[in-house]
Amino acid sequence: MVRSVLACLAAALVAPAVADTIVIGPTGPYTIQQAIDLAADGDVVELLDGVYAGSGNRDLEFHGKAITVRSQSGNPAACTIDCQGSNQAYHRGFIFLDDEGLDSIVEGVTVTGGHADGDGGGMACLLGYPTVRNCRFVDNWASGDGGGLKTGGPTVVEDCWFAGNEAMGGGGAATTVAFDVTAVFARCTFVDNVALGYGGGHRT
C-alpha cells in the first residue's frame, strides 16, 4: 500500500504541467499586460471581442515567455488593440525585446493607431522573433522603418492583413532587415501602405 502511494506521488511529480487559459475582456478583470505577467510558459491569454485601449493594453511585452495572446473568436476584425498613439504620445501594440522565439504567439487581433518614434509602428520585433498569425495591422505609423511591423530576425508572419500603414523610412507595411536570418511572410495581404523610402509594402 505504501509502495503504491509513493508511486502515485512520484508520477504526479513528473506529470507535465497543464497550461492555463486566462480570459479577459476590454473591461477586465485584467489588462492584457497584467494577464501576460500572470501567465507562465505554455499558457494562453484569450481576449474577448471588443476594443482594448489605454495603459496596460498597448506597448505589450512578453518578457521572454513562450505564451499565446489571441482573440477568443479568432476574428481579428472583432478584437482590436487601439494604441492611440500620436506625435505627442508614442505607443505600439507589441514590442519583443527578450529573446522570444516562435513559441511566443500573437494571433487573431487587429493592431491599429500605433505611432512609433523609430521602427515598427504597430509591432516591433527588435530582440525577439515571435509567430504572428491571422492578425491585421491597420493605420499604424513609424518615423523609421516598418509602419505596421518591424523585424530583424526569424519571425513567422502568416495570414496577416496590412492596410493603411505608413513609414517615414522603408517598408510602409513591414520591414525585415537582416543579413544572416530569414523572416517568413506567408499568405499576407498588403493594401494602400506607404513609405517615403524603399518598399511601400514590404522592405527586405
C-alpha positions as CSV (number, residue, x, y, z in Angstrom):
1,M,0.0,0.0,0.0
2,V,2.8,2.4,1.0
3,R,4.6,1.5,-2.2
4,S,1.5,2.3,-4.3
5,V,1.1,5.7,-2.6
6,L,4.8,6.5,-3.2
7,A,4.4,5.5,-6.9
8,C,1.4,7.8,-7.3
9,L,3.3,10.7,-5.7
10,A,6.3,10.1,-8.0
11,A,4.1,10.0,-11.1
12,A,2.4,13.3,-10.0
13,L,5.8,15.0,-9.6
14,V,6.9,14.1,-13.2
15,A,3.5,14.8,-14.8
16,P,3.6,17.8,-17.2
17,A,2.0,21.0,-16.1
18,V,-1.4,21.7,-17.5
19,A,-1.5,25.0,-19.5
20,D,-3.8,27.7,-18.2
21,T,-6.1,30.0,-20.2
22,I,-6.6,33.4,-18.9
23,V,-9.7,35.0,-20.4
24,I,-10.1,38.8,-20.2
25,G,-12.3,41.5,-21.8
26,P,-11.8,45.1,-22.6
27,T,-13.1,46.0,-19.1
28,G,-11.1,43.3,-17.2
29,P,-10.6,41.5,-14.9
30,Y,-7.1,42.3,-16.0
31,T,-5.4,44.4,-18.7
32,I,-3.6,42.5,-21.4
33,Q,-0.2,43.2,-19.8
34,Q,-1.4,42.1,-16.4
35,A,-2.6,38.8,-17.9
36,I,0.7,38.3,-19.7
37,D,2.6,39.0,-16.5
38,L,0.4,36.3,-14.7
39,A,1.0,33.8,-17.5
40,A,3.6,31.1,-17.5
41,D,5.2,29.3,-20.4
42,G,2.6,27.4,-22.4
43,D,-0.3,29.5,-21.1
44,V,-2.8,31.3,-23.3
45,V,-4.1,34.8,-22.8
46,E,-7.5,34.9,-24.5
47,L,-9.2,38.2,-25.4
48,L,-12.9,38.6,-25.7
49,D,-14.1,40.6,-28.7
50,G,-14.0,44.4,-28.3
51,V,-11.6,47.3,-28.3
52,Y,-8.6,47.3,-25.9
53,A,-7.1,50.7,-25.2
54,G,-5.1,52.7,-22.7
55,S,-2.3,51.8,-20.3
56,G,-1.8,48.1,-19.9
57,N,-3.4,47.4,-23.3
58,R,-0.6,48.7,-25.5
59,D,3.2,48.6,-25.6
60,L,2.8,45.0,-24.6
61,E,5.9,42.9,-23.7
62,F,6.1,39.1,-23.4
63,H,9.2,39.3,-21.2
64,G,10.6,36.2,-22.9
65,K,7.6,34.0,-22.2
66,A,6.5,31.2,-24.6
67,I,2.8,32.1,-24.3
68,T,0.0,32.9,-26.7
69,V,-2.1,36.1,-26.8
70,R,-5.1,35.5,-29.1
71,S,-8.7,36.5,-29.6
72,Q,-11.2,34.0,-28.4
73,S,-13.3,34.4,-31.5
74,G,-10.4,34.1,-34.0
75,N,-11.8,37.1,-35.8
76,P,-9.2,39.9,-35.8
77,A,-11.8,42.4,-37.1
78,A,-13.7,42.0,-33.9
79,C,-10.8,42.2,-31.5
80,T,-8.8,45.4,-31.6
81,I,-5.8,46.8,-29.8
82,D,-6.1,50.5,-30.3
83,C,-2.7,52.0,-29.4
84,Q,-4.0,55.6,-29.6
85,G,-0.5,56.8,-30.5
86,S,0.4,60.3,-31.7
87,N,3.4,62.6,-32.1
88,Q,2.8,63.7,-28.5
89,A,2.4,60.1,-27.2
90,Y,4.3,57.3,-28.9
91,H,2.7,53.8,-28.5
92,R,2.9,50.5,-30.2
93,G,0.8,47.4,-29.9
94,F,3.6,44.9,-29.1
95,I,7.4,45.1,-28.6
96,F,9.6,42.0,-28.4
97,L,12.9,42.6,-26.5
98,D,13.7,39.4,-24.6
99,D,14.8,36.7,-27.0
100,E,11.2,35.4,-27.6
101,G,11.0,32.6,-30.2
102,L,8.4,31.2,-32.4
103,D,6.5,29.7,-29.5
104,S,5.6,33.2,-28.4
105,I,2.5,33.8,-30.5
106,V,0.1,36.7,-31.3
107,E,-3.0,35.5,-33.1
108,G,-6.3,36.9,-34.3
109,V,-6.1,40.5,-33.3
110,T,-6.1,43.9,-35.0
111,V,-3.4,46.4,-34.1
112,T,-4.2,50.0,-35.0
113,G,-3.2,53.5,-34.1
114,G,0.4,52.7,-33.4
115,H,2.7,55.6,-33.6
116,A,6.4,54.9,-33.1
117,D,9.4,57.1,-32.8
118,G,11.6,54.6,-34.5
119,D,10.9,51.3,-36.2
120,G,7.7,49.2,-36.0
121,G,4.6,51.3,-35.6
122,G,2.3,48.5,-34.8
123,M,4.7,45.8,-33.6
124,A,8.5,45.9,-33.2
125,C,10.4,42.6,-33.1
126,L,13.8,44.0,-32.0
127,L,15.4,41.3,-29.9
128,G,12.6,38.7,-30.0
129,Y,11.1,36.9,-33.0
130,P,7.6,35.5,-32.4
131,T,4.9,33.9,-34.6
132,V,2.2,36.4,-35.7
133,R,-0.8,34.7,-37.2
134,N,-4.2,35.9,-38.6
135,C,-3.6,39.5,-37.5
136,R,-4.5,42.9,-39.0
137,F,-2.2,45.9,-38.9
138,V,-4.2,48.9,-39.8
139,D,-3.3,52.6,-39.9
140,N,0.0,52.5,-37.9
141,W,2.9,54.9,-38.4
142,A,6.6,54.8,-37.8
143,S,9.2,57.5,-38.0
144,G,11.7,54.8,-39.1
145,D,11.0,51.5,-40.9
146,G,8.0,49.2,-40.8
147,G,4.8,51.2,-40.4
148,G,2.9,48.1,-39.4
149,L,5.7,45.7,-38.3
150,K,9.4,45.6,-38.0
151,T,11.5,42.5,-37.6
152,G,15.2,41.9,-38.0
153,G,15.1,38.2,-37.4
154,P,13.3,34.9,-38.0
155,T,9.8,36.0,-37.2
156,V,7.0,34.0,-38.9
157,V,4.0,36.1,-40.1
158,E,1.1,34.1,-41.5
159,D,-2.3,35.1,-43.0
160,C,-2.0,38.7,-41.9
161,W,-3.5,41.9,-43.4
162,F,-1.6,45.1,-43.7
163,A,-3.6,48.2,-44.7
164,G,-3.0,52.0,-44.5
165,N,0.3,51.8,-42.6
166,E,3.0,54.4,-43.2
167,A,6.7,54.6,-42.6
168,M,9.0,57.6,-43.0
169,G,11.8,55.2,-43.8
170,G,11.2,51.9,-45.7
171,G,8.5,49.3,-45.6
172,G,5.2,51.0,-45.2
173,A,3.5,47.8,-44.1
174,A,6.5,45.8,-42.9
175,T,10.3,45.7,-43.0
176,T,12.7,42.8,-42.5
177,V,16.4,43.9,-42.4
178,A,18.7,41.1,-41.5
179,F,21.7,39.5,-43.2
180,D,22.1,36.1,-41.6
181,V,18.5,35.1,-40.9
182,T,15.2,35.0,-42.8
183,A,11.7,36.1,-41.7
184,V,8.8,34.2,-43.2
185,F,5.7,36.0,-44.6
186,A,3.1,33.6,-45.8
187,R,-0.3,34.3,-47.4
188,C,-0.2,38.0,-46.3
189,T,-2.1,40.9,-48.0
190,F,-0.8,44.4,-48.4
191,V,-3.2,47.2,-49.3
192,D,-2.5,51.0,-49.5
193,N,0.6,51.1,-47.4
194,V,3.1,54.0,-47.9
195,A,6.8,54.5,-47.4
196,L,8.9,57.6,-48.1
197,G,11.9,55.3,-48.6
198,Y,12.1,51.8,-50.1
199,G,9.2,49.4,-50.2
200,G,5.7,50.8,-49.8
201,G,4.6,47.3,-48.9
202,H,7.4,45.1,-47.6
203,R,11.0,46.1,-47.5
204,T,13.7,43.4,-47.1
